[in-house]
């Protein structure tokens, strides 16, 4: 499990501005946070560092709870929750891959 460094308010604000125009790449459905969903979330975070997640209407859990659970399981930072959408950020620590996002 990797060490999660807390983001500053300025960094979160910057990530929110980047995420405002993004489309959701992961959707949480009626099965909630499953192994398959977690795998696809981790792959998306490695590829993009910042992803938008949508909690569908048929999800049994509260959107905030589902998004927090997914962020915790993926070792990512939950940047923002608005309604049924959330932003997850995880810095790419792989030395072979360059960082996609430079935080202020």
C-alpha atoms as a printed R data frame, in Angstrom:
    type eleno elety resid chain resno       x      y       z
1   ATOM     1    CA   UNK     A     1   0.000  0.000   0.000
2   ATOM     2    CA   UNK     A     2   1.438  3.336  -1.072
3   ATOM     3    CA   UNK     A     3   1.718  6.410   1.079
4   ATOM     4    CA   UNK     A     4  -0.996  8.929   0.241
5   ATOM     5    CA   UNK     A     5   0.148 12.508   0.520
6   ATOM     6    CA   UNK     A     6  -2.666 14.903   1.389
7   ATOM     7    CA   UNK     A     7  -3.329 17.478  -1.291
8   ATOM     8    CA   UNK     A     8  -3.337 21.168  -0.460
9   ATOM     9    CA   UNK     A     9  -6.380 23.350  -1.160
10  ATOM    10    CA   UNK     A    10  -4.597 24.940  -4.124
11  ATOM    11    CA   UNK     A    11  -3.781 21.527  -5.615
12  ATOM    12    CA   UNK     A    12  -7.367 20.309  -5.163
13  ATOM    13    CA   UNK     A    13  -8.665 23.469  -6.804
14  ATOM    14    CA   UNK     A    14  -6.340 22.898  -9.761
15  ATOM    15    CA   UNK     A    15  -7.450 19.257 -10.098
16  ATOM    16    CA   UNK     A    16 -11.132 20.291  -9.895
17  ATOM    17    CA   UNK     A    17 -10.584 22.737 -12.757
18  ATOM    18    CA   UNK     A    18  -9.006 19.970 -14.863
19  ATOM    19    CA   UNK     A    19 -11.795 17.529 -14.002
20  ATOM    20    CA   UNK     A    20 -14.667 19.886 -14.800
21  ATOM    21    CA   UNK     A    21 -14.463 19.147 -18.541
22  ATOM    22    CA   UNK     A    22 -13.766 15.419 -18.233
23  ATOM    23    CA   UNK     A    23 -16.213 12.646 -19.021
24  ATOM    24    CA   UNK     A    24 -16.622  9.767 -16.525
25  ATOM    25    CA   UNK     A    25 -14.372  6.809 -17.370
26  ATOM    26    CA   UNK     A    26 -15.554  4.531 -14.543
27  ATOM    27    CA   UNK     A    27 -19.141  3.855 -13.484
28  ATOM    28    CA   UNK     A    28 -20.242  2.278 -10.211
29  ATOM    29    CA   UNK     A    29 -23.390  0.214 -10.780
30  ATOM    30    CA   UNK     A    30 -25.601 -2.082  -8.759
31  ATOM    31    CA   UNK     A    31 -22.747 -4.420  -7.787
32  ATOM    32    CA   UNK     A    32 -20.965 -1.552  -6.017
33  ATOM    33    CA   UNK     A    33 -17.190 -1.615  -5.704
34  ATOM    34    CA   UNK     A    34 -16.300 -5.034  -7.121
35  ATOM    35    CA   UNK     A    35 -12.930 -6.527  -8.006
36  ATOM    36    CA   UNK     A    36 -13.415 -5.898 -11.717
37  ATOM    37    CA   UNK     A    37 -14.370 -2.279 -11.094
38  ATOM    38    CA   UNK     A    38 -11.339 -1.811  -8.843
39  ATOM    39    CA   UNK     A    39  -9.005 -3.256 -11.505
40  ATOM    40    CA   UNK     A    40 -10.361 -0.970 -14.224
41  ATOM    41    CA   UNK     A    41 -10.129  2.024 -11.859
42  ATOM    42    CA   UNK     A    42  -6.482  1.273 -11.062
43  ATOM    43    CA   UNK     A    43  -5.667  0.911 -14.773
44  ATOM    44    CA   UNK     A    44  -7.384  4.218 -15.566
45  ATOM    45    CA   UNK     A    45  -5.488  5.964 -12.741
46  ATOM    46    CA   UNK     A    46  -2.150  4.660 -14.028
47  ATOM    47    CA   UNK     A    47  -2.989  5.839 -17.538
48  ATOM    48    CA   UNK     A    48  -4.449  9.244 -16.609
49  ATOM    49    CA   UNK     A    49  -3.708 10.069 -12.949
50  ATOM    50    CA   UNK     A    50  -7.025 11.996 -12.692
51  ATOM    51    CA   UNK     A    51 -10.341 10.307 -13.494
52  ATOM    52    CA   UNK     A    52 -14.002 11.107 -13.115
53  ATOM    53    CA   UNK     A    53 -16.240  8.395 -11.649
54  ATOM    54    CA   UNK     A    54 -20.028  8.290 -11.958
55  ATOM    55    CA   UNK     A    55 -22.281  6.477  -9.486
56  ATOM    56    CA   UNK     A    56 -25.296  5.152 -11.371
57  ATOM    57    CA   UNK     A    57 -28.872  5.415 -10.075
58  ATOM    58    CA   UNK     A    58 -29.093  1.641  -9.516
59  ATOM    59    CA   UNK     A    59 -26.162  1.632  -7.062
60  ATOM    60    CA   UNK     A    60 -27.448  0.603  -3.611
61  ATOM    61    CA   UNK     A    61 -24.879  2.692  -1.723
62  ATOM    62    CA   UNK     A    62 -24.847  6.417  -1.119
63  ATOM    63    CA   UNK     A    63 -22.640  8.076  -3.808
64  ATOM    64    CA   UNK     A    64 -20.294  9.631  -1.218
65  ATOM    65    CA   UNK     A    65 -19.811  6.280   0.524
66  ATOM    66    CA   UNK     A    66 -19.257  4.391  -2.750
67  ATOM    67    CA   UNK     A    67 -16.740  6.954  -4.031
68  ATOM    68    CA   UNK     A    68 -14.847  7.028  -0.724
69  ATOM    69    CA   UNK     A    69 -14.721  3.224  -0.681
70  ATOM    70    CA   UNK     A    70 -13.399  3.112  -4.255
71  ATOM    71    CA   UNK     A    71 -10.775  5.796  -3.538
72  ATOM    72    CA   UNK     A    72  -9.584  3.941  -0.446
73  ATOM    73    CA   UNK     A    73  -9.414  0.595  -2.251
74  ATOM    74    CA   UNK     A    74  -7.479  2.122  -5.172
75  ATOM    75    CA   UNK     A    75  -5.095  4.059  -2.863
76  ATOM    76    CA   UNK     A    76  -6.240  7.272  -4.529
77  ATOM    77    CA   UNK     A    77  -7.201 10.715  -3.263
78  ATOM    78    CA   UNK     A    78 -10.894 11.643  -3.470
79  ATOM    79    CA   UNK     A    79 -10.639 15.213  -4.750
80  ATOM    80    CA   UNK     A    80 -14.306 16.126  -5.120
81  ATOM    81    CA   UNK     A    81 -17.851 14.764  -4.973
82  ATOM    82    CA   UNK     A    82 -20.663 16.598  -6.729
83  ATOM    83    CA   UNK     A    83 -23.974 14.765  -6.798
84  ATOM    84    CA   UNK     A    84 -23.264 11.345  -8.270
85  ATOM    85    CA   UNK     A    85 -19.870 12.257  -9.767
86  ATOM    86    CA   UNK     A    86 -16.475 12.183  -8.129
87  ATOM    87    CA   UNK     A    87 -12.868 12.928  -9.037
88  ATOM    88    CA   UNK     A    88 -10.073 10.546  -8.079
89  ATOM    89    CA   UNK     A    89  -6.376 11.422  -8.275
90  ATOM    90    CA   UNK     A    90  -3.345  9.207  -7.859
91  ATOM    91    CA   UNK     A    91   0.155 10.371  -8.702
92  ATOM    92    CA   UNK     A    92   1.985  8.013 -11.053
93  ATOM    93    CA   UNK     A    93   4.992  6.668  -9.155
94  ATOM    94    CA   UNK     A    94   6.322  4.425 -11.951
95  ATOM    95    CA   UNK     A    95   9.768  5.800 -12.927
96  ATOM    96    CA   UNK     A    96   9.324  4.574 -16.521
97  ATOM    97    CA   UNK     A    97   6.167  6.622 -16.995
98  ATOM    98    CA   UNK     A    98   6.173 10.374 -16.878
99  ATOM    99    CA   UNK     A    99   3.760 12.316 -14.720
100 ATOM   100    CA   UNK     A   100   0.725 13.493 -16.662
101 ATOM   101    CA   UNK     A   101  -0.223 16.271 -14.261
102 ATOM   102    CA   UNK     A   102   2.132 18.774 -12.644
103 ATOM   103    CA   UNK     A   103   0.606 19.996  -9.388
104 ATOM   104    CA   UNK     A   104   1.149 23.624  -8.343
